[in-house]
């Protein structure tokens, strides 16, 4: 298997999954910052060891408020387009 030149990681998904594990649904049993950080680095290391990119590892992290707002605007735009197409002419 040929390894890719580049790997692009969406860190939001990685951070969320490593800081909110499915097995930890008890609010009082929260992970420490050290445990969360270790989990994130462990997951990234596993990805890199599995995929073995040859040149670049790009880790993208975006802010808290922009993506949800942009997603909502996109969804509203799609709904408006669907409604316009459904209305009789």
C-alpha positions in Angstrom: 0.0 0.0 0.0 1.3 3.4 -0.9 1.1 6.0 1.8 -0.4 9.4 1.1 1.7 12.5 0.9 -0.6 14.5 3.2 -3.1 13.9 5.9 -5.7 16.6 6.9 -7.2 16.2 10.4 -10.4 17.9 11.6 -9.3 18.4 15.2 -12.8 19.4 16.3 -14.1 15.9 15.9 -11.0 14.4 17.5 -11.0 16.7 20.5 -14.8 16.2 21.1 -14.5 12.4 20.9 -11.5 12.3 23.2 -13.0 14.7 25.8 -16.5 13.2 25.7 -16.0 9.4 25.5 -19.2 7.4 25.2 -18.4 5.3 28.2 -18.2 8.4 30.4 -21.8 9.5 30.7 -21.6 10.2 34.5 -21.2 13.9 35.0 -19.4 13.3 38.3 -16.8 11.0 36.6 -15.3 13.6 34.4 -11.9 13.2 32.8 -9.1 15.4 34.0 -7.4 17.8 31.6 -4.3 15.6 31.6 -6.4 12.5 30.7 -8.1 14.4 27.9 -4.8 15.7 26.5 -3.3 12.3 26.6 -6.3 10.8 24.8 -6.0 13.4 22.0 -2.3 12.8 21.5 -2.8 9.1 21.7 -5.5 9.2 19.0 -3.4 11.4 16.7 -0.4 9.2 17.1 -2.5 6.1 16.2 -3.8 7.8 13.1 -0.3 8.8 12.0 1.1 5.4 12.6 -1.7 3.8 10.7 -1.8 6.2 7.7 1.9 7.1 7.6 1.8 10.3 5.6 5.0 11.1 3.8 5.1 14.9 3.8 2.5 16.8 5.7 0.2 16.5 8.7 -2.4 19.4 8.7 -4.4 19.8 11.8 -7.4 22.2 11.4 -9.2 23.7 14.4 -11.9 26.3 14.0 -13.7 28.5 16.5 -16.8 27.8 18.6 -19.3 30.3 17.1 -18.5 30.4 13.4 -19.1 26.8 12.2 -22.6 26.4 13.8 -23.7 29.8 12.5 -22.4 29.0 9.0 -24.1 25.6 9.2 -27.4 27.1 10.2 -27.2 29.7 7.4 -26.4 27.0 4.9 -29.4 24.9 6.1 -31.7 27.9 6.0 -30.6 28.6 2.5 -31.2 25.0 1.4 -34.7 25.0 3.0 -35.6 28.3 1.3 -34.5 26.9 -2.1 -36.6 23.8 -1.5 -39.7 25.9 -0.6 -39.2 28.2 -3.6 -39.1 25.1 -5.9 -42.2 23.6 -4.2 -44.4 26.7 -4.6 -46.8 26.7 -7.6 -45.9 29.2 -10.3 
